[in-house]
């Protein structure tokens, strides 16, 4: 009985090893093709991201220039605190 259990265990082990080797050798070409496709897809995504980054940089520069021009054209409205207190007391 013991030898029968050992024999069955060995057969199961050999079959599982054979199946694992068959799957790895069969999936190698497909895995290689998939990785090349993934690389090409990732390269396209990176190129699109770089273009978006350049567009965003240009937009930030434009907005920063507009902000600088707007700040140069306006004078800040600064009033002393004492003036604000007087207006508060005068208001009905």
C-alpha positions as CSV (number, residue, x, y, z in Angstrom):
1,X,0.0,0.0,0.0
2,X,2.8,2.3,0.9
3,X,4.6,1.7,-2.4
4,X,1.4,2.3,-4.3
5,X,1.0,5.7,-2.6
6,X,4.6,6.6,-3.4
7,X,4.2,5.6,-7.0
8,X,1.0,7.7,-7.4
9,X,2.8,10.7,-5.8
10,X,5.7,10.3,-8.2
11,X,3.4,10.0,-11.2
12,X,1.5,13.1,-10.2
13,X,4.8,15.0,-9.6
14,X,6.1,14.0,-13.1
15,X,2.9,14.9,-14.8
16,X,2.8,18.3,-13.1
17,X,6.4,19.0,-14.0
18,X,5.8,18.0,-17.6
19,X,2.8,20.2,-17.9
20,X,4.6,23.2,-16.4
21,X,7.5,22.8,-18.9
22,X,5.0,22.4,-21.8
23,X,3.2,25.6,-20.8
24,X,6.4,27.6,-20.4
25,X,7.8,26.5,-23.8
26,X,4.5,27.0,-25.5
27,X,3.9,30.5,-24.0
28,X,7.4,31.8,-24.7
29,X,6.8,33.1,-28.2
30,X,3.5,34.6,-27.2
31,X,5.1,36.3,-24.2
32,X,7.8,37.7,-26.4
33,X,5.4,39.1,-28.9
34,X,3.2,40.6,-26.2
35,X,6.2,42.2,-24.5
36,X,7.2,43.8,-27.9
37,X,3.7,45.1,-28.3
38,X,3.7,46.4,-24.8
39,X,7.0,48.2,-25.4
40,X,5.6,49.9,-28.5
41,X,2.4,50.9,-26.7
42,X,4.4,52.3,-23.8
43,X,6.6,54.3,-26.2
44,X,3.5,55.8,-27.9
45,X,2.1,56.7,-24.5
46,X,5.4,58.3,-23.4
47,X,5.5,60.3,-26.6
48,X,1.9,61.5,-26.0
49,X,2.7,62.4,-22.4
50,X,5.8,64.4,-23.5
51,X,3.6,66.3,-26.0
52,X,1.1,67.1,-23.2
53,X,3.9,68.2,-20.9
54,X,5.2,70.6,-23.6
55,X,1.7,72.0,-24.1
56,X,1.2,72.5,-20.4
57,X,4.6,74.2,-20.1
58,X,3.6,76.6,-22.8
59,X,0.3,77.3,-21.2
60,X,1.9,77.9,-17.8
61,X,4.4,80.4,-19.4
62,X,1.5,82.2,-21.1
63,X,-0.5,82.4,-17.8
64,X,2.5,83.5,-15.9
65,X,3.2,86.3,-18.4
66,X,-0.4,87.4,-18.3
67,X,-0.4,87.4,-14.5
68,X,2.9,89.5,-14.5
69,X,1.4,92.0,-17.0
70,X,-1.8,92.2,-14.9
71,X,0.1,92.8,-11.7
72,X,2.2,95.5,-13.4
73,X,-0.9,97.4,-14.6
74,X,-2.7,97.4,-11.2
75,X,-1.7,99.2,-8.1
76,X,-2.5,97.5,-4.8
77,X,-5.3,99.0,-2.8
78,X,-3.6,99.5,0.6
79,X,-5.4,101.5,3.3
80,X,-4.2,102.2,6.8
81,X,-6.1,100.4,9.6
82,X,-7.0,103.7,11.1
83,X,-9.0,104.7,7.9
84,X,-10.9,101.5,8.1
85,X,-11.8,102.1,11.7
86,X,-13.0,105.6,10.9
87,X,-15.3,104.3,8.1
88,X,-16.8,101.7,10.4
89,X,-17.7,104.4,13.0
90,X,-19.1,106.7,10.3
91,X,-21.3,104.1,8.7
92,X,-24.9,104.2,10.1
